[in-house]
Amino acid sequence: MKKFASLIVGLAFTLIASSAARAQVTLDVSKITCRQFVTYKISNPNYIAMWISGYYHGTRGDPIVDTQALIANAKKLQDYCLGKPDELLIKAVEGGAGIR
C-alpha cells in the first residue's frame, strides 16, 4: 500500500511539473526587433511572418491566404531585417520591407 501511495504522489508531481514546463508563452509582436526575428530568438521567423500576414489580412477583412505571396513576403522581410537589425519588426512591415 505504501508503494502505491508513493507511486500516486510521484505521478501527481510529474504531471504538475510537466504542465508547468509546457506553460504558454505570449509575445508582444510590437516589441520584436529585426535581429530577434532573423536569428530565431523569439520563434521560427516563418511562424511570425504567418501571424503578421494574418493580422494585416484581418485588418483589411481579407480572408484569402496566398501561400506563394506569404513565402515571398517572409523572404523579403528577412532580407530587409538583415540590413536593419535594430529596427522594430512591425515598423519594417509597415514601412521599409514593402510587404504589407
C-alpha positions as CSV (number, residue, x, y, z in Angstrom):
1,M,0.0,0.0,0.0
2,K,2.9,2.4,0.8
3,K,4.4,1.8,-2.7
4,F,1.0,2.6,-4.3
5,A,0.8,5.8,-2.3
6,S,4.3,6.8,-3.3
7,L,3.5,6.0,-6.9
8,I,0.4,8.2,-6.9
9,V,2.4,11.1,-5.3
10,G,5.2,10.7,-7.8
11,L,2.7,10.6,-10.7
12,A,1.0,13.7,-9.4
13,F,4.3,15.5,-9.0
14,T,5.3,14.5,-12.6
15,L,2.0,15.8,-14.0
16,I,2.3,19.1,-12.2
17,A,5.9,19.6,-13.3
18,S,5.2,18.7,-16.9
19,S,2.3,21.1,-17.1
20,A,4.5,23.9,-15.8
21,A,7.1,23.0,-18.4
22,R,4.5,23.5,-21.2
23,A,3.4,26.9,-20.0
24,Q,2.1,29.2,-22.7
25,V,4.4,31.9,-23.8
26,T,3.0,35.1,-25.1
27,L,4.7,37.6,-27.4
28,D,4.2,41.3,-27.9
29,V,4.8,41.5,-31.6
30,S,5.2,45.3,-31.4
31,K,8.4,44.8,-29.5
32,I,10.2,42.2,-31.6
33,T,13.3,43.5,-33.4
34,C,14.5,42.5,-36.8
35,R,17.5,40.9,-35.1
36,Q,15.3,38.7,-32.9
37,F,13.2,37.8,-36.0
38,V,16.1,36.7,-38.2
39,T,18.1,35.0,-35.5
40,Y,15.2,32.8,-34.3
41,K,15.5,34.4,-30.8
42,I,11.7,34.5,-30.5
43,S,10.4,31.7,-32.7
44,N,10.7,30.4,-36.3
45,P,10.5,33.6,-38.5
46,N,8.1,31.8,-40.8
47,Y,5.6,31.4,-37.9
48,I,5.9,35.1,-37.0
49,A,5.5,36.1,-40.7
50,M,2.3,34.0,-40.9
51,W,0.9,35.7,-37.9
52,I,1.8,39.1,-39.3
53,S,0.2,38.2,-42.6
54,G,-3.0,37.0,-40.9
55,Y,-3.1,40.2,-38.7
56,Y,-2.9,42.6,-41.7
57,H,-5.3,40.5,-43.8
58,G,-7.7,40.6,-40.9
59,T,-7.5,44.3,-40.5
60,R,-8.5,44.6,-44.2
61,G,-11.2,41.9,-43.9
62,D,-9.4,39.8,-46.4
63,P,-9.8,36.0,-45.7
64,I,-7.7,34.9,-48.6
65,V,-4.3,33.4,-48.0
66,D,-1.9,33.4,-51.0
67,T,0.7,30.9,-49.8
68,Q,3.2,31.9,-52.6
69,A,2.9,35.6,-51.6
70,L,3.3,34.6,-47.9
71,I,6.6,32.8,-48.6
72,A,7.9,35.6,-50.8
73,N,6.9,38.3,-48.3
74,A,8.6,36.4,-45.4
75,K,11.8,36.2,-47.5
76,K,11.6,40.0,-48.3
77,L,11.1,40.7,-44.6
78,Q,14.1,38.5,-43.6
79,D,16.3,40.2,-46.3
80,Y,15.2,43.7,-45.1
81,C,15.8,42.8,-41.5
82,L,19.3,41.5,-42.1
83,G,20.2,45.1,-43.2
84,K,18.4,46.8,-40.3
85,P,18.7,44.5,-37.2
86,D,17.8,47.1,-34.6
87,E,14.6,48.2,-36.3
88,L,11.3,47.0,-34.8
89,L,9.8,44.2,-36.9
90,I,6.4,45.9,-37.1
91,K,8.0,49.1,-38.4
92,A,9.8,47.0,-41.1
93,V,6.5,45.5,-42.1
94,E,4.7,48.8,-42.2
95,G,7.4,50.7,-44.0
96,G,10.7,49.6,-45.3
97,A,10.1,46.0,-46.4
98,G,7.2,46.9,-48.6
99,I,5.2,43.7,-47.9
100,R,2.0,45.0,-46.2
